[in-house]
Amino acid sequence: MSTTTWSVRGMTCGHCVAAVTEEISAIPGVSDVAVDLASGLVTVTADADPSADAIAAAVDEAGYTLGPA
């Protein structure tokens, strides 16, 4: 298992958290997603480190922007 933390820009509410959680959770191998709305940080636990491209695509699909980690 590996854990990585990413910054997501544009989240403002619980709906934002749910959308980002749903999209990242759909990435194969991801077992847990924890979103801290106040800081904009998203912690992803997976079998192996998901690629930055996969995380960025999921965050984009949710309607937000991946920021610097």
mmCIF file of the N, C-alpha and C atoms, coordinates in Angstrom:
data_MODEL
# 
_entry.id   MODEL 
# 
loop_
_atom_site.group_PDB 
_atom_site.id 
_atom_site.type_symbol 
_atom_site.label_atom_id 
_atom_site.label_alt_id 
_atom_site.label_comp_id 
_atom_site.label_asym_id 
_atom_site.label_entity_id 
_atom_site.label_seq_id 
_atom_site.pdbx_PDB_ins_code 
_atom_site.Cartn_x 
_atom_site.Cartn_y 
_atom_site.Cartn_z 
_atom_site.occupancy 
_atom_site.B_iso_or_equiv 
_atom_site.pdbx_formal_charge 
_atom_site.auth_seq_id 
_atom_site.auth_comp_id 
_atom_site.auth_asym_id 
_atom_site.auth_atom_id 
_atom_site.pdbx_PDB_model_num 
ATOM 1   N N  . MET A 1 1  ? 0.838   -1.189 0.000   1.00 0.00 ? 1  MET A N  1 
ATOM 2   C CA . MET A 1 1  ? 0.000   0.000  0.000   1.00 0.00 ? 1  MET A CA 1 
ATOM 3   C C  . MET A 1 1  ? 0.879   1.247  0.000   1.00 0.00 ? 1  MET A C  1 
ATOM 4   N N  . SER A 1 2  ? 0.401   2.253  -0.684  1.00 0.00 ? 2  SER A N  1 
ATOM 5   C CA . SER A 1 2  ? 1.105   3.526  -0.672  1.00 0.00 ? 2  SER A CA 1 
ATOM 6   C C  . SER A 1 2  ? 0.088   4.640  -0.453  1.00 0.00 ? 2  SER A C  1 
ATOM 7   N N  . THR A 1 3  ? 0.564   5.711  0.126   1.00 0.00 ? 3  THR A N  1 
ATOM 8   C CA . THR A 1 3  ? -0.281  6.867  0.392   1.00 0.00 ? 3  THR A CA 1 
ATOM 9   C C  . THR A 1 3  ? 0.377   8.097  -0.201  1.00 0.00 ? 3  THR A C  1 
ATOM 10  N N  . THR A 1 4  ? -0.396  8.861  -0.970  1.00 0.00 ? 4  THR A N  1 
ATOM 11  C CA . THR A 1 4  ? 0.102   10.107 -1.552  1.00 0.00 ? 4  THR A CA 1 
ATOM 12  C C  . THR A 1 4  ? -0.886  11.218 -1.239  1.00 0.00 ? 4  THR A C  1 
ATOM 13  N N  . THR A 1 5  ? -0.380  12.436 -1.172  1.00 0.00 ? 5  THR A N  1 
ATOM 14  C CA . THR A 1 5  ? -1.234  13.587 -0.893  1.00 0.00 ? 5  THR A CA 1 
ATOM 15  C C  . THR A 1 5  ? -1.129  14.568 -2.043  1.00 0.00 ? 5  THR A C  1 
ATOM 16  N N  . TRP A 1 6  ? -2.283  15.077 -2.454  1.00 0.00 ? 6  TRP A N  1 
ATOM 17  C CA . TRP A 1 6  ? -2.382  15.994 -3.576  1.00 0.00 ? 6  TRP A CA 1 
ATOM 18  C C  . TRP A 1 6  ? -3.159  17.230 -3.148  1.00 0.00 ? 6  TRP A C  1 
ATOM 19  N N  . SER A 1 7  ? -2.903  18.327 -3.803  1.00 0.00 ? 7  SER A N  1 
ATOM 20  C CA . SER A 1 7  ? -3.646  19.565 -3.569  1.00 0.00 ? 7  SER A CA 1 
ATOM 21  C C  . SER A 1 7  ? -4.674  19.711 -4.690  1.00 0.00 ? 7  SER A C  1 
ATOM 22  N N  . VAL A 1 8  ? -5.911  20.027 -4.298  1.00 0.00 ? 8  VAL A N  1 
ATOM 23  C CA . VAL A 1 8  ? -6.971  20.241 -5.280  1.00 0.00 ? 8  VAL A CA 1 
ATOM 24  C C  . VAL A 1 8  ? -7.526  21.648 -5.080  1.00 0.00 ? 8  VAL A C  1 
ATOM 25  N N  . ARG A 1 9  ? -7.544  22.410 -6.163  1.00 0.00 ? 9  ARG A N  1 
ATOM 26  C CA . ARG A 1 9  ? -8.029  23.791 -6.102  1.00 0.00 ? 9  ARG A CA 1 
ATOM 27  C C  . ARG A 1 9  ? -9.475  23.859 -6.570  1.00 0.00 ? 9  ARG A C  1 
ATOM 28  N N  . GLY A 1 10 ? -10.246 24.721 -5.912  1.00 0.00 ? 10 GLY A N  1 
ATOM 29  C CA . GLY A 1 10 ? -11.607 25.001 -6.340  1.00 0.00 ? 10 GLY A CA 1 
ATOM 30  C C  . GLY A 1 10 ? -12.705 24.369 -5.503  1.00 0.00 ? 10 GLY A C  1 
ATOM 31  N N  . MET A 1 11 ? -12.356 23.512 -4.556  1.00 0.00 ? 11 MET A N  1 
ATOM 32  C CA . MET A 1 11 ? -13.380 22.884 -3.716  1.00 0.00 ? 11 MET A CA 1 
ATOM 33  C C  . MET A 1 11 ? -13.874 23.878 -2.674  1.00 0.00 ? 11 MET A C  1 
ATOM 34  N N  . THR A 1 12 ? -15.206 23.962 -2.523  1.00 0.00 ? 12 THR A N  1 
ATOM 35  C CA . THR A 1 12 ? -15.773 24.915 -1.567  1.00 0.00 ? 12 THR A CA 1 
ATOM 36  C C  . THR A 1 12 ? -16.832 24.329 -0.643  1.00 0.00 ? 12 THR A C  1 
ATOM 37  N N  . CYS A 1 13 ? -17.260 23.073 -0.902  1.00 0.00 ? 13 CYS A N  1 
ATOM 38  C CA . CYS A 1 13 ? -18.368 22.543 -0.107  1.00 0.00 ? 13 CYS A CA 1 
ATOM 39  C C  . CYS A 1 13 ? -18.328 21.021 -0.061  1.00 0.00 ? 13 CYS A C  1 
ATOM 40  N N  . GLY A 1 14 ? -19.288 20.453 0.634   1.00 0.00 ? 14 GLY A N  1 
ATOM 41  C CA . GLY A 1 14 ? -19.385 19.009 0.756   1.00 0.00 ? 14 GLY A CA 1 
ATOM 42  C C  . GLY A 1 14 ? -19.627 18.319 -0.580  1.00 0.00 ? 14 GLY A C  1 
ATOM 43  N N  . HIS A 1 15 ? -20.378 18.960 -1.463  1.00 0.00 ? 15 HIS A N  1 
ATOM 44  C CA . HIS A 1 15 ? -20.610 18.382 -2.796  1.00 0.00 ? 15 HIS A CA 1 
ATOM 45  C C  . HIS A 1 15 ? -19.284 18.256 -3.535  1.00 0.00 ? 15 HIS A C  1 
ATOM 46  N N  . CYS A 1 16 ? -18.419 19.252 -3.405  1.00 0.00 ? 16 CYS A N  1 
ATOM 47  C CA . CYS A 1 16 ? -17.094 19.216 -4.029  1.00 0.00 ? 16 CYS A CA 1 
ATOM 48  C C  . CYS A 1 16 ? -16.309 18.008 -3.523  1.00 0.00 ? 16 CYS A C  1 
ATOM 49  N N  . VAL A 1 17 ? -16.334 17.819 -2.224  1.00 0.00 ? 17 VAL A N  1 
ATOM 50  C CA . VAL A 1 17 ? -15.624 16.702 -1.596  1.00 0.00 ? 17 VAL A CA 1 
ATOM 51  C C  . VAL A 1 17 ? -16.148 15.379 -2.140  1.00 0.00 ? 17 VAL A C  1 
ATOM 52  N N  . ALA A 1 18 ? -17.471 15.250 -2.231  1.00 0.00 ? 18 ALA A N  1 
ATOM 53  C CA . ALA A 1 18 ? -18.082 14.017 -2.721  1.00 0.00 ? 18 ALA A CA 1 
ATOM 54  C C  . ALA A 1 18 ? -17.694 13.747 -4.173  1.00 0.00 ? 18 ALA A C  1 
ATOM 55  N N  . ALA A 1 19 ? -17.693 14.783 -5.004  1.00 0.00 ? 19 ALA A N  1 
ATOM 56  C CA . ALA A 1 19 ? -17.361 14.622 -6.421  1.00 0.00 ? 19 ALA A CA 1 
ATOM 57  C C  . ALA A 1 19 ? -15.913 14.184 -6.599  1.00 0.00 ? 19 ALA A C  1 
ATOM 58  N N  . VAL A 1 20 ? -14.999 14.822 -5.883  1.00 0.00 ? 20 VAL A N  1 
ATOM 59  C CA . VAL A 1 20 ? -13.579 14.471 -5.986  1.00 0.00 ? 20 VAL A CA 1 
ATOM 60  C C  . VAL A 1 20 ? -13.349 13.059 -5.444  1.00 0.00 ? 20 VAL A C  1 
ATOM 61  N N  . THR A 1 21 ? -13.972 12.737 -4.331  1.00 0.00 ? 21 THR A N  1 
ATOM 62  C CA . THR A 1 21 ? -13.835 11.405 -3.740  1.00 0.00 ? 21 THR A CA 1 
ATOM 63  C C  . THR A 1 21 ? -14.329 10.334 -4.714  1.00 0.00 ? 21 THR A C  1 
ATOM 64  N N  . GLU A 1 22 ? -15.475 10.554 -5.326  1.00 0.00 ? 22 GLU A N  1 
ATOM 65  C CA . GLU A 1 22 ? -16.049 9.582  -6.256  1.00 0.00 ? 22 GLU A CA 1 
ATOM 66  C C  . GLU A 1 22 ? -15.135 9.349  -7.459  1.00 0.00 ? 22 GLU A C  1 
ATOM 67  N N  . GLU A 1 23 ? -14.641 10.417 -8.054  1.00 0.00 ? 23 GLU A N  1 
ATOM 68  C CA . GLU A 1 23 ? -13.811 10.279 -9.253  1.00 0.00 ? 23 GLU A CA 1 
ATOM 69  C C  . GLU A 1 23 ? -12.462 9.618  -8.951  1.00 0.00 ? 23 GLU A C  1 
ATOM 70  N N  . ILE A 1 24 ? -11.813 10.012 -7.863  1.00 0.00 ? 24 ILE A N  1 
ATOM 71  C CA . ILE A 1 24 ? -10.522 9.408  -7.528  1.00 0.00 ? 24 ILE A CA 1 
ATOM 72  C C  . ILE A 1 24 ? -10.706 7.950  -7.099  1.00 0.00 ? 24 ILE A C  1 
ATOM 73  N N  . SER A 1 25 ? -11.786 7.659  -6.407  1.00 0.00 ? 25 SER A N  1 
ATOM 74  C CA . SER A 1 25 ? -12.051 6.286  -5.967  1.00 0.00 ? 25 SER A CA 1 
ATOM 75  C C  . SER A 1 25 ? -12.225 5.332  -7.148  1.00 0.00 ? 25 SER A C  1 
ATOM 76  N N  . ALA A 1 26 ? -12.600 5.861  -8.303  1.00 0.00 ? 26 ALA A N  1 
ATOM 77  C CA . ALA A 1 26 ? -12.814 5.028  -9.496  1.00 0.00 ? 26 ALA A CA 1 
ATOM 78  C C  . ALA A 1 26 ? -11.505 4.604  -10.167 1.00 0.00 ? 26 ALA A C  1 
ATOM 79  N N  . ILE A 1 27 ? -10.383 5.196  -9.761  1.00 0.00 ? 27 ILE A N  1 
ATOM 80  C CA . ILE A 1 27 ? -9.086  4.825  -10.336 1.00 0.00 ? 27 ILE A CA 1 
ATOM 81  C C  . ILE A 1 27 ? -8.743  3.416  -9.834  1.00 0.00 ? 27 ILE A C  1 
ATOM 82  N N  . PRO A 1 28 ? -8.406  2.498  -10.759 1.00 0.00 ? 28 PRO A N  1 
ATOM 83  C CA . PRO A 1 28 ? -8.063  1.131  -10.339 1.00 0.00 ? 28 PRO A CA 1 
ATOM 84  C C  . PRO A 1 28 ? -6.937  1.110  -9.297  1.00 0.00 ? 28 PRO A C  1 
ATOM 85  N N  . GLY A 1 29 ? -7.153  0.320  -8.253  1.00 0.00 ? 29 GLY A N  1 
ATOM 86  C CA . GLY A 1 29 ? -6.150  0.165  -7.210  1.00 0.00 ? 29 GLY A CA 1 
ATOM 87  C C  . GLY A 1 29 ? -6.328  1.095  -6.027  1.00 0.00 ? 29 GLY A C  1 
ATOM 88  N N  . VAL A 1 30 ? -7.136  2.142  -6.172  1.00 0.00 ? 30 VAL A N  1 
ATOM 89  C CA . VAL A 1 30 ? -7.351  3.082  -5.068  1.00 0.00 ? 30 VAL A CA 1 
ATOM 90  C C  . VAL A 1 30 ? -8.283  2.442  -4.045  1.00 0.00 ? 30 VAL A C  1 
ATOM 91  N N  . SER A 1 31 ? -7.854  2.431  -2.781  1.00 0.00 ? 31 SER A N  1 
ATOM 92  C CA . SER A 1 31 ? -8.653  1.814  -1.727  1.00 0.00 ? 31 SER A CA 1 
ATOM 93  C C  . SER A 1 31 ? -9.270  2.828  -0.770  1.00 0.00 ? 31 SER A C  1 
ATOM 94  N N  . ASP A 1 32 ? -8.710  4.039  -0.711  1.00 0.00 ? 32 ASP A N  1 
ATOM 95  C CA . ASP A 1 32 ? -9.251  5.044  0.203   1.00 0.00 ? 32 ASP A CA 1 
ATOM 96  C C  . ASP A 1 32 ? -8.902  6.440  -0.297  1.00 0.00 ? 32 ASP A C  1 
ATOM 97  N N  . VAL A 1 33 ? -9.850  7.364  -0.124  1.00 0.00 ? 33 VAL A N  1 
ATOM 98  C CA . VAL A 1 33 ? -9.645  8.766  -0.474  1.00 0.00 ? 33 VAL A CA 1 
ATOM 99  C C  . VAL A 1 33 ? -10.128 9.595  0.705   1.00 0.00 ? 33 VAL A C  1 
ATOM 100 N N  . ALA A 1 34 ? -9.257  10.457 1.243   1.00 0.00 ? 34 ALA A N  1 
ATOM 101 C CA . ALA A 1 34 ? -9.621  11.335 2.349   1.00 0.00 ? 34 ALA A CA 1 
ATOM 102 C C  . ALA A 1 34 ? -9.399  12.774 1.900   1.00 0.00 ? 34 ALA A C  1 
ATOM 103 N N  . VAL A 1 35 ? -10.481 13.566 1.927   1.00 0.00 ? 35 VAL A N  1 
ATOM 104 C CA . VAL A 1 35 ? -10.419 14.953 1.464   1.00 0.00 ? 35 VAL A CA 1 
ATOM 105 C C  . VAL A 1 35 ? -10.550 15.888 2.657   1.00 0.00 ? 35 VAL A C  1 
ATOM 106 N N  . ASP A 1 36 ? -9.617  16.824 2.783   1.00 0.00 ? 36 ASP A N  1 
ATOM 107 C CA . ASP A 1 36 ? -9.684  17.865 3.807   1.00 0.00 ? 36 ASP A CA 1 
ATOM 108 C C  . ASP A 1 36 ? -10.082 19.156 3.092   1.00 0.00 ? 36 ASP A C  1 
ATOM 109 N N  . LEU A 1 37 ? -11.353 19.509 3.203   1.00 0.00 ? 37 LEU A N  1 
ATOM 110 C CA . LEU A 1 37 ? -11.879 20.671 2.498   1.00 0.00 ? 37 LEU A CA 1 
ATOM 111 C C  . LEU A 1 37 ? -11.169 21.959 2.900   1.00 0.00 ? 37 LEU A C  1 
ATOM 112 N N  . ALA A 1 38 ? -10.864 22.109 4.182   1.00 0.00 ? 38 ALA A N  1 
ATOM 113 C CA . ALA A 1 38 ? -10.244 23.345 4.667   1.00 0.00 ? 38 ALA A CA 1 
ATOM 114 C C  . ALA A 1 38 ? -8.883  23.607 4.036   1.00 0.00 ? 38 ALA A C  1 
ATOM 115 N N  . SER A 1 39 ? -8.080  22.561 3.878   1.00 0.00 ? 39 SER A N  1 
ATOM 116 C CA . SER A 1 39 ? -6.737  22.735 3.325   1.00 0.00 ? 39 SER A CA 1 
ATOM 117 C C  . SER A 1 39 ? -6.682  22.483 1.819   1.00 0.00 ? 39 SER A C  1 
ATOM 118 N N  . GLY A 1 40 ? -7.704  21.795 1.301   1.00 0.00 ? 40 GLY A N  1 
ATOM 119 C CA . GLY A 1 40 ? -7.701  21.440 -0.113  1.00 0.00 ? 40 GLY A CA 1 
ATOM 120 C C  . GLY A 1 40 ? -6.817  20.243 -0.414  1.00 0.00 ? 40 GLY A C  1 
ATOM 121 N N  . LEU A 1 41 ? -6.413  19.521 0.631   1.00 0.00 ? 41 LEU A N  1 
ATOM 122 C CA . LEU A 1 41 ? -5.549  18.364 0.425   1.00 0.00 ? 41 LEU A CA 1 
ATOM 123 C C  . LEU A 1 41 ? -6.350  17.078 0.323   1.00 0.00 ? 41 LEU A C  1 
ATOM 124 N N  . VAL A 1 42 ? -5.926  16.222 -0.585  1.00 0.00 ? 42 VAL A N  1 
ATOM 125 C CA . VAL A 1 42 ? -6.568  14.934 -0.801  1.00 0.00 ? 42 VAL A CA 1 
ATOM 126 C C  . VAL A 1 42 ? -5.512  13.846 -0.604  1.00 0.00 ? 42 VAL A C  1 
ATOM 127 N N  . THR A 1 43 ? -5.769  12.929 0.312   1.00 0.00 ? 43 THR A N  1 
ATOM 128 C CA . THR A 1 43 ? -4.861  11.826 0.576   1.00 0.00 ? 43 THR A CA 1 
ATOM 129 C C  . THR A 1 43 ? -5.437  10.568 -0.053  1.00 0.00 ? 43 THR A C  1 
ATOM 130 N N  . VAL A 1 44 ? -4.621  9.933  -0.883  1.00 0.00 ? 44 VAL A N  1 
ATOM 131 C CA . VAL A 1 44 ? -5.054  8.752  -1.634  1.00 0.00 ? 44 VAL A CA 1 
ATOM 132 C C  . VAL A 1 44 ? -4.236  7.552  -1.191  1.00 0.00 ? 44 VAL A C  1 
ATOM 133 N N  . THR A 1 45 ? -4.927  6.483  -0.806  1.00 0.00 ? 45 THR A N  1 
ATOM 134 C CA . THR A 1 45 ? -4.282  5.229  -0.464  1.00 0.00 ? 45 THR A CA 1 
ATOM 135 C C  . THR A 1 45 ? -4.599  4.238  -1.581  1.00 0.00 ? 45 THR A C  1 
ATOM 136 N N  . ALA A 1 46 ? -3.556  3.588  -2.090  1.00 0.00 ? 46 ALA A N  1 
ATOM 137 C CA . ALA A 1 46 ? -3.736  2.665  -3.211  1.00 0.00 ? 46 ALA A CA 1 
ATOM 138 C C  . ALA A 1 46 ? -2.735  1.526  -3.132  1.00 0.00 ? 46 ALA A C  1 
ATOM 139 N N  . ASP A 1 47 ? -2.989  0.495  -3.944  1.00 0.00 ? 47 ASP A N  1 
ATOM 140 C CA . ASP A 1 47 ? -2.083  -0.646 -4.014  1.00 0.00 ? 47 ASP A CA 1 
ATOM 141 C C  . ASP A 1 47 ? -0.693  -0.205 -4.486  1.00 0.00 ? 47 ASP A C  1 
ATOM 142 N N  . ALA A 1 48 ? -0.671  0.739  -5.424  1.00 0.00 ? 48 ALA A N  1 
ATOM 143 C CA . ALA A 1 48 ? 0.569   1.326  -5.944  1.00 0.00 ? 48 ALA A CA 1 
ATOM 144 C C  . ALA A 1 48 ? 0.280   2.804  -6.196  1.00 0.00 ? 48 ALA A C  1 
ATOM 145 N N  . ASP A 1 49 ? 1.331   3.621  -6.243  1.00 0.00 ? 49 ASP A N  1 
ATOM 146 C CA . ASP A 1 49 ? 1.111   5.049  -6.462  1.00 0.00 ? 49 ASP A CA 1 
ATOM 147 C C  . ASP A 1 49 ? 0.378   5.275  -7.773  1.00 0.00 ? 49 ASP A C  1 
ATOM 148 N N  . PRO A 1 50 ? -0.806  5.916  -7.721  1.00 0.00 ? 50 PRO A N  1 
ATOM 149 C CA . PRO A 1 50 ? -1.476  6.256  -8.979  1.00 0.00 ? 50 PRO A CA 1 
ATOM 150 C C  . PRO A 1 50 ? -0.676  7.354  -9.681  1.00 0.00 ? 50 PRO A C  1 
ATOM 151 N N  . SER A 1 51 ? -0.696  7.357  -10.991 1.00 0.00 ? 51 SER A N  1 
ATOM 152 C CA . SER A 1 51 ? 0.066   8.362  -11.728 1.00 0.00 ? 51 SER A CA 1 
ATOM 153 C C  . SER A 1 51 ? -0.550  9.739  -11.529 1.00 0.00 ? 51 SER A C  1 
ATOM 154 N N  . ALA A 1 52 ? 0.280   10.758 -11.642 1.00 0.00 ? 52 ALA A N  1 
ATOM 155 C CA . ALA A 1 52 ? -0.207  12.133 -11.548 1.00 0.00 ? 52 ALA A CA 1 
ATOM 156 C C  . ALA A 1 52 ? -1.236  12.397 -12.640 1.00 0.00 ? 52 ALA A C  1 
ATOM 157 N N  . ASP A 1 53 ? -1.036  11.794 -13.810 1.00 0.00 ? 53 ASP A N  1 
ATOM 158 C CA . ASP A 1 53 ? -1.992  11.974 -14.908 1.00 0.00 ? 53 ASP A CA 1 
ATOM 159 C C  . ASP A 1 53 ? -3.359  11.400 -14.552 1.00 0.00 ? 53 ASP A C  1 
ATOM 160 N N  . ALA A 1 54 ? -3.373  10.237 -13.904 1.00 0.00 ? 54 ALA A N  1 
ATOM 161 C CA . ALA A 1 54 ? -4.646  9.617  -13.517 1.00 0.00 ? 54 ALA A CA 1 
ATOM 162 C C  . ALA A 1 54 ? -5.364  10.466 -12.469 1.00 0.00 ? 54 ALA A C  1 
ATOM 163 N N  . ILE A 1 55 ? -4.617  10.969 -11.490 1.00 0.00 ? 55 ILE A N  1 
ATOM 164 C CA . ILE A 1 55 ? -5.216  11.829 -10.464 1.00 0.00 ? 55 ILE A CA 1 
ATOM 165 C C  . ILE A 1 55 ? -5.726  13.117 -11.094 1.00 0.00 ? 55 ILE A C  1 
ATOM 166 N N  . ALA A 1 56 ? -4.911  13.738 -11.945 1.00 0.00 ? 56 ALA A N  1 
ATOM 167 C CA . ALA A 1 56 ? -5.310  14.988 -12.600 1.00 0.00 ? 56 ALA A CA 1 
ATOM 168 C C  . ALA A 1 56 ? -6.565  14.791 -13.441 1.00 0.00 ? 56 ALA A C  1 
ATOM 169 N N  . ALA A 1 57 ? -6.655  13.680 -14.163 1.00 0.00 ? 57 ALA A N  1 
ATOM 170 C CA . ALA A 1 57 ? -7.829  13.410 -14.998 1.00 0.00 ? 57 ALA A CA 1 
ATOM 171 C C  . ALA A 1 57 ? -9.080  13.230 -14.136 1.00 0.00 ? 57 ALA A C  1 
ATOM 172 N N  . ALA A 1 58 ? -8.946  12.525 -13.016 1.00 0.00 ? 58 ALA A N  1 
ATOM 173 C CA . ALA A 1 58 ? -10.086 12.313 -12.125 1.00 0.00 ? 58 ALA A CA 1 
ATOM 174 C C  . ALA A 1 58 ? -10.545 13.622 -11.505 1.00 0.00 ? 58 ALA A C  1 
ATOM 175 N N  . VAL A 1 59 ? -9.598  14.436 -11.069 1.00 0.00 ? 59 VAL A N  1 
ATOM 176 C CA . VAL A 1 59 ? -9.932  15.729 -10.465 1.00 0.00 ? 59 VAL A CA 1 
ATOM 177 C C  . VAL A 1 59 ? -10.589 16.638 -11.508 1.00 0.00 ? 59 VAL A C  1 
ATOM 178 N N  . ASP A 1 60 ? -10.058 16.624 -12.726 1.00 0.00 ? 60 ASP A N  1 
ATOM 179 C CA . ASP A 1 60 ? -10.634 17.411 -13.812 1.00 0.00 ? 60 ASP A CA 1 
ATOM 180 C C  . ASP A 1 60 ? -12.059 16.957 -14.119 1.00 0.00 ? 60 ASP A C  1 
ATOM 181 N N  . GLU A 1 61 ? -12.276 15.651 -14.142 1.00 0.00 ? 61 GLU A N  1 
ATOM 182 C CA . GLU A 1 61 ? -13.614 15.102 -14.402 1.00 0.00 ? 61 GLU A CA 1 
ATOM 183 C C  . GLU A 1 61 ? -14.614 15.561 -13.336 1.00 0.00 ? 61 GLU A C  1 
ATOM 184 N N  . ALA A 1 62 ? -14.117 15.731 -12.109 1.00 0.00 ? 62 ALA A N  1 
ATOM 185 C CA . ALA A 1 62 ? -14.972 16.207 -11.018 1.00 0.00 ? 62 ALA A CA 1 
ATOM 186 C C  . ALA A 1 62 ? -15.229 17.712 -11.116 1.00 0.00 ? 62 ALA A C  1 
ATOM 187 N N  . GLY A 1 63 ? -14.438 18.402 -11.956 1.00 0.00 ? 63 GLY A N  1 
ATOM 188 C CA . GLY A 1 63 ? -14.655 19.833 -12.155 1.00 0.00 ? 63 GLY A CA 1 
ATOM 189 C C  . GLY A 1 63 ? -13.690 20.729 -11.408 1.00 0.00 ? 63 GLY A C  1 
ATOM 190 N N  . TYR A 1 64 ? -12.558 20.161 -10.971 1.00 0.00 ? 64 TYR A N  1 
ATOM 191 C CA . TYR A 1 64 ? -11.602 20.928 -10.181 1.00 0.00 ? 64 TYR A CA 1 
ATOM 192 C C  . TYR A 1 64 ? -10.214 20.825 -10.788 1.00 0.00 ? 64 TYR A C  1 
ATOM 193 N N  . THR A 1 65 ? -9.248  21.466 -10.163 1.00 0.00 ? 65 THR A N  1 
ATOM 194 C CA . THR A 1 65 ? -7.902  21.524 -10.710 1.00 0.00 ? 65 THR A CA 1 
ATOM 195 C C  . THR A 1 65 ? -6.903  20.967 -9.716  1.00 0.00 ? 65 THR A C  1 
ATOM 196 N N  . LEU A 1 66 ? -6.012  20.113 -10.212 1.00 0.00 ? 66 LEU A N  1 
ATOM 197 C CA . LEU A 1 66 ? -4.950  19.572 -9.376  1.00 0.00 ? 66 LEU A CA 1 
ATOM 198 C C  . LEU A 1 66 ? -3.891  20.650 -9.195  1.00 0.00 ? 66 LEU A C  1 
ATOM 199 N N  . GLY A 1 67 ? -3.553  20.920 -7.932  1.00 0.00 ? 67 GLY A N  1 
ATOM 200 C CA . GLY A 1 67 ? -2.529  21.925 -7.641  1.00 0.00 ? 67 GLY A CA 1 
ATOM 201 C C  . GLY A 1 67 ? -1.225  21.252 -7.262  1.00 0.00 ? 67 GLY A C  1 
ATOM 202 N N  . PRO A 1 68 ? -0.237  22.030 -6.892  1.00 0.00 ? 68 PRO A N  1 
ATOM 203 C CA . PRO A 1 68 ? 1.025   21.443 -6.451  1.00 0.00 ? 68 PRO A CA 1 
ATOM 204 C C  . PRO A 1 68 ? 0.816   20.664 -5.150  1.00 0.00 ? 68 PRO A C  1 
ATOM 205 N N  . ALA A 1 69 ? 1.533   19.574 -5.016  1.00 0.00 ? 69 ALA A N  1 
ATOM 206 C CA . ALA A 1 69 ? 1.355   18.719 -3.837  1.00 0.00 ? 69 ALA A CA 1 
ATOM 207 C C  . ALA A 1 69 ? 1.839   19.388 -2.570  1.00 0.00 ? 69 ALA A C  1 
# 
